[in-house]
Structure formats: structure tokens, C-alpha cells
Amino acid sequence: MYKDLLIRFILGGTAVMISYMITVISPWKILAGIFAAFPAVMITAVLMVGIASGSKKAAKIANGSVFGMIGGVVCVATVWTVLQVSGNWTMSIIFGLLFWLGSSILVSFLRDKIKDNRKNSVKINILSDILLRHK
């Protein structure tokens, strides 16, 4: 367990450090934002689950991270919008995180609903084909 935490700390901390260094050194400040979105947490999670539990569980983590990354887009848009309107960076971050979590959960929920509707649609088509053949 401590080895997992150490690896997560090193990878995540390195991504944050690189992002900050680019902010300070680079004349192109947009690079800092790009590096701030570096998926170190996702990569670390997939790596650790893959080592501990195998590729199938790691694939589920990677699949689920799509929702968080979509939420990341919502978070960035929210932070930017709230900063433009209010100029309050603390409030922007709080709203961004709340919208990130909410949108990630919403996208996951909508995906499950669509998936269930497709399964039900296929079942109905199969049942109707079976019934029509027996008539």
C-alpha cells in the first residue's frame, strides 16, 4: 500500500511541479494550462490497478476516466467563466470542482441510460422476431 501511495505522490507531484515550472519559465503561459491538465492521476490509477488486479480492471478505470476528463472540460469552462464574471479565483475553483463532479456523474448516468435503452431495444427486437416467426 505504501508503495502505491509513493508512486502516486511521485507521478502526481511531478506533473504539478512541471506545470508550475512551465508557468514560471515559459513565455507561452498557455503551456502551463495544458500541462496542468496532464492525466497523471488517471495514468497512475490505471497503472496501480493493472499491477494489483490485472488488465480488465485497469481497463474499467481507464474507461471511467473518460467521464472525469469530460468533467475536466466543464471544470475549465466554469472556472474561466466565473473568473471573467466575478474575478474571484477562490469561488471560481469551488464552482469548477463542483461542476466537474456533477457533470462527470451526469455523463456517466446518461451513458448508462443510453446503454440500457439499447439493450432493451435489442431485447424487444429479438422478442418480436421470435413471436413473428411462431405465427
N, C-alpha and C positions, 0 to 999 in steps of 0.2 A: 504494500500500500504506500509506503513512504517513497519507494522508487517511482511509482506513478505520479505522486504529488511533485516530486523533484523534477521529473521530465516536463510536466505541465507548467511548473513555475519557470523553468529554463526557457521553454519554447514561447510561452506567452510573454514573459518578461523581455525576451529578446525582440519579439515583434514590437512591443511598446517602445523599447529603447531605440530601435531603428527608426520607428516613426518619429520619435522626438528628435533624434539626431538629424533626420532629413528636414524637419521643421526649422531647426536652428541653422543648418549649413546650406541647404538648397535655396537658390534664388526662386525656384518654382514651388511655391507653397502648396500647390495642388497635389504634389507628390506625397506630402505628409498625410493628406486625407486618404490618398489611395493606399498607402502603407498602413494607415490606421484601420482600414477595412480588411487587412490581411487575415485570412481564415486560420490563424494559428490554433485557436481553440478547437475548431472543427477537426483540423488535421490531427491534433493531439488526441482528441476524443476517439477518432477512428483508429488511430494507431494503438492506443491503450486497450480499447475493446477488442481490436483484432488480435493483439498479443494474448489477452486474457481469455477471450471467448471464441475466437475464430472469425472467419471472413463473413459468414452470414449475418452475425450480429453487428459487425463493423459496417456492413452494407446498410443495415437498418439505421444506424447512427448517421451515416452519410446521407441517406435518403431523407431522414428527418431534418437534417441541417438545411435543406433547401427552404423549409418554412422559416427558419431563423434568418436566412440570408434575404429572403423576400421581406421579412420584417425589418431587416437592416436598411433596406431601401426606404421603407416607410419611416424608420427612425431618423435617417439622414434628412429626408424631406421635412419631417416635423421639426427637428432641431433648427434647420435652416429657416423655415417659415416663422417659427416662434422668435428666433433671434432677429429676423427682419422686422417683425411687428413690435416686439417688446424691448429688444436689446438686452434682455435678462438671460445670461447664459445658464444660470442655475436652473431656472424654470424651463429653459429650452431642453436641457438634458433630462430633467424629470419627465417632461411630456414625451420626449423622444423615446425614453426607455419604456414608458407606459404604452405608447403606441406600437413600439417594437413587439412587446409581449402580446398585446391584444391582436395585432394584425397577424402575427405568427400563429397564434391559436386559431384565429378565424380562417386563415388559409388552410390549415390542417383540417379543421372541421369541414370546410367546403369541399376539400378533396375527398374526404371520407364519404360525404353525402353523394358526390358525383359517382364515386366508385360503387357505392351501394345501389344507386339508381341504375347503373349499367348492369350490375349483377342481376338485379330484379328484372330488368328489361330482357336480359338474355334468358332468364328462367321462364318468364312469361312467353317468350317466343318459342322456346323448346316445348313448353306445355301445350301451346296452341298447335304446334306442328304435330305433336303426339295425338292430340284429340282429333285433329282433322284427318289424320291417317286412319284412325279407327272408325271413322264414319262410313 
